[in-house]
């Protein structure tokens, strides 16, 4: 990769060290989101509270994103041109994989249409090209599907709602970094805490998805700021079991809380505590495990895992319905094939294995090449240090 020091008009900035443990946490969290979305094939596996609350791992992603973006860019957006290049890099990071699976789901919608009109096979949850219609498709193209009361947040590739709100949260971050100057941390703090307060109040105006991202992202920014300031005030070094305690607190919280409860916001602060524990703790068994090659690789392909799993789960569910012809029951408006415990467990393992293989290919042939292409394009533009390396 070309160094920023070799580009006229740029300011050489040493790349921040990548924290492999945070990369691995992202990968584990992505798998938990996958398990959360697996249909209720067997209630013994499905009804585990830890898994039913794993939708909160998306909020964990937001905190990690804020932490990393702050570290890499908070002091490096000083002009409109730099802001545009920053946003261009974010676009190159998110959009190619998003577009790929938007097209995959468009093809699935076509398949559902022909199954309905030619073979009388109908979906019990959606009507082809109604919920996933032209308006929803345009919203997905412009990444606005999860913003505002008119959005179709869960249309087509439903997990992409978080990409929608994160992309525009990046823009808000960049504008604050550019115009707020020394006051930017106050603005970040107010945005993070204010969004949390609104989420607890349960607003009914269609902005809950955006608020959840603003809360997590800017709490992540504040966490990054603390990680830089605390060593200046204290000789801070935590024992290795601080990471273990932080992980246990997060797991216990997910296991004990009721799903979709007002207390969901607590996950932002538990994630921030975990990040700080990793940054300041002595080495220990949890950190060594998280640095294992498999978990770091899992984190590397975590975005591809997150964006590809919904399509794979849909296809796998159809296999159970039509090829194995399992009996089905109606659960939350959706006909779900029922499996025995060991059949369901085997299906979980097969899905995860296939998902890792597919995600590796998506990362290698779509995500990574297009990310590098966007970097090369951005490097041709003046005045922003792009030699940064981060878990994003």
N, C-alpha and C positions, 0 to 999 in steps of 0.2 A: 504493500500500500504506500502510496506517495506520502512523504512527510510534509506537514504544513510548513516546515521551515524552508522548503524548496520553492514555495509558491510566492511570487512577488506580492507584497502588500499584506501578507498574513503575519500574525503574531505567533511565534513558536510557543506552544503550550505542551508540557509533558503529559502524555496520556495517563488518566487515572488508572490505578491498578484495579484489575477486575477481581471482584470478590466471588470466588467460585461457590462458596456456600449459598450466597443469594441466588446464583444461577440455578443451583440444585433445588432450592426451595420453590422457585418458580416452576420447575419441572414437576415436582411432587404435587404442587397445587393444581397444575393442569390435569394430572391424572385424577385427582379428587373431583374436579369439575366433570370429567368424563364419567366417573362412577355415579355422580349425582344425576346425570342425564340418562343413564341406562334405564330402560323401561322396567316396570315392576313385574319381572318374570317370576320372581319368588319373594314372598314377603319377608322371609327370614333374613335374606341378604339385603333387601330393599329398605327395610324399616330400621336399620342401624342409624341412630341419631347423628353420629359423626358424618355419615354419608349424606343424610338428608339436609344437613347444614353446610355442605361443601359448596353450595352456590356462593358462599361468602369468600371463597378463594379468589373470585374475580375482584373483590374489594382488596384482597391482599395484593393482587397484581397492580392495582392502582397505586398503592403505597410504595411498592418496589419501583414502579415507573417514576413516581415523583422523586424518590431518593436518587435514582440513577441520572435522570434528566437534570436535576439540580446540580449534581456533582459535575456533569459534563458541560453544561451550558449556562448556568446562572450568571456567570461573569463574562460570557462570550457573545452576548447579543447586545451590540452597541449602536446598531444602525438599522434602518429599514431593510437594507439589502441583506444584512446578516439574519434578520428575522425571517425574510423570505426563504433564504437558503436553509435555515433551521427547519422551517415548516416543510420545505421540499424533501429534506432528508427523512422527516417523519412520514411523509406521504410515501416515499420509496420503501420505507420499512414496513408499512401496514398494507398498502393498497394492492400490490400484485397478488398476494395470497387471498385477500378478500375478494378480488375480482374473479380469481380462479374458482372459488367455491360458490360465488354468486352464480356463475355460469353453470356449475355442476347442479345447483338446485333449480336453475331454470330448466335444465334437461330433465331433471326428476319431475318437474311440474308437467312437462310435455308428456313424459311417460305415464303419469297419473291420468292425464287427460285422455290418452289413447286407451288406457286400461278401462277407464270409465265408459267412454263412448263406443268402443269396439268389443269389449269383453264383459261389460257390466260389473267390473270390479271397482268398488267405490271406497274411498277413504272415509273412515268414521269421524275424522277430526277436521279435515279441510276439504273444500271443494276446489278443484283445479282452477287456477287463474282467478280466484275470487279473493281469498286472503292474500295470496301471492300474485296480485294483479299488477297492472302497469304503474299505478301510483307508488306501490311498495317498491317496485323495481327501480324506479327513478330515484326514490329516496335512498335506496341502497347504493346506487351509483354515486350519489353525492354525499354519502355518509351522514345523512340527517335523519335516519329512520328512528333514532332513539331520542330525538330532541324535540320537545314540545308535545302538546296534546294531539296534534294531527299525525304524529309519527306512527309507523307500523314497526315497532321495535323488534318484534319476534317473527317477522316475515322472512321468507327464504332461509338463509343460514342464520338461525336465531342467535347463536353466540356472538355474531358480528355487532350486536347492539353495543357491546363495550368498546369496539373499535370506533364506532360512530362518536361516542361521547369523548373518548380519549383523544381522538384527532383534534377536536376543537378545544379540548382542555390544553393541549400543547400550544395552540394559538394564544389562548388566554395567558398562559405562562410566559410566552415570548413577549407579548405586549406589556405585561407587568415588568418583566426583566428589562425591557427597553425604556419604558417611560417612568417607572416608579423610583428608579435610582436606589438610594439608601433606604427608602421606605418599603422596598419590595418584600422584605421579610414580614413586616407588619401586615401588608396586604395578603401575603400567602397565609399567614396565621388566621386572619379574619375570614378569609375564604374557606379555609379548612374547617374551622370551628363553626362558622355560620352555616355551612352546608350540613354539618352534622346535626345542628340544632333543628334545621328545617326537616331533615329526614326523620328525626324523633317525633316532630310534630305531624308527620305523615301528610305532606302536601298533596292536594288532589288536582294539580294543574298540569300534569303530564311531564314534569321535569325531574321526577325521582331518579331516573337513570343518570341524567347529567349531574345531579346533586351527589349521587353516590361516587361518581368519578372525581368531582371537584373535592369532596371531603378526603378521599383516600390520597389523591395525587398531591394535594397541598399539605396534608399531614406528612406525606413522604418528603416533600421539600423541607419542611421544618425539621424533620428527623435528620436529613442530610446537613442542614445548618448546625444543628446541635452536635453532630458528629465531628464537625470542624471546630466548633467553639469550646466544647467541654475540655479538650486537652490543653487549651490555653489557660483555663481557670484551675484545673485540677490535674494531678498526676493520676489519671484514671486508668486503672487496669482491673477488670473484673475476673473473678475465678472462673474456671472452665465450666463449672456447673451452672453458671448464669444462663448459658445457652440451653442447657437441659431444662432448667426451670421455665424459661420462656416458651419452649416447645410444649412442655406439659400444660402450661396455662392455656395455650392456644387450643390444644387437643381437648382439654377438659371443658373449655368454653363451648367448643363445637359439639361435644357429646351431651352436655347438660341443657343447653338453651333450647327453647321452642323454636321451630322453623318460622322464618319471616316475622320475627318479633321486633318490638321497638328497640331492643338491646343489640340489634345487629351492628350498630355503629361501634361497639366495643372492639370489634375485630381490627379496626384501624389502629387503635392504640396498642393492642397486643402485638400486631405486626411491627409497629414502630419499636416496641420494646425488644422484640426478637432481633430486629436489624441492629439496634444499638448494642445488644448483648454480643452479637457476632463480631461487630466492629471492635469492641473494647475488651472482649474476654480473652483469656489465655487459651491456648490450644487444648482440646479435649476430644473425647471419643465422638461426640455428635459432630463437631466440626470436621474431624478426620473422615467420618462416614460421608458427610456432605461433599467432601472433596474427591470422593471416589469417581473414577472416570465415567462409570455408568450414569451416576446422578448428574454430573456436569453435562454430559451429552444429552440427558433428558431435558435439562434446562435449555440447552442450545436449540433443541427442536420444539420447545414448549409452545411457541406461537403456532407452529404448524399443527401440533397436537390439538390445540384449542380450536383452530379454525376448521379442521378436517373431521373432527369426531362426530359431529351431528349427522353428516351425510353417511358415514360408515354405520352409525347406529341405526339409521333409517333402513339402510339396505339389509342389515343383519336382522332387523325385526321382520322384514318381509320374507326372509329365508325361513324363519320360524313359522310365519303365518301360512305360506303357500307351499313350501317344499316339505317341511316336516308336519304341516297341518296340525299344529298344536291347538288345543282348546283355548278359547279366548274369553275374557271377561271385560266388561266396561269399567274403566277406571279413569275418573276425571275427564269424561268425554272422549276417551280413547280406548279402542279395543286392543288389549294386550295379551299376547300368547302366554300361557302359564306353563312353567317348567318345574320339574323336581329340583330339590336343593343341589344335587351334584350336577345335574344338567345345566342349571343356571350358573353355578360356579365355573364349570368348564366353558360356558359361553362367555363369561366375564374374562377369563384368561385368554381365550381365542381372540376376542375383540381387542383387548389391550395389546396382544402380540401383533395383530394385523395393523392396528392403529400406529404402533411404533414404527413398523415397516413403511407404511404409507407416509407418515409424517417425515421420516428420514428422507424419502424420495422427494417430497414436496419441498423440504428445506434445501436439499442439494440442488434440485433442478429449477426451482422457482424462487423461493425466498432468498437464498444466499446470492444467486447470480443477479437478481434484480436489485438487491440491496447494494451490492458492489457497483452495479451500473449507476445507481443513483448517486453513490459517493463519487464516482469518477466524473459524473456530470457536474456535481456540486464543486468539485475541486477546480474546475475550469473557471469558476466565478471567484472574484477577489474577496479577501478580507475576513475570512472566518477560519479558525483553526479546526481542521477536520481530522487531525491525527488522534482522535479520541477513541478509546476502546471501552465499551461498557457492556453490561449484561442485556442491554436493549438491542 
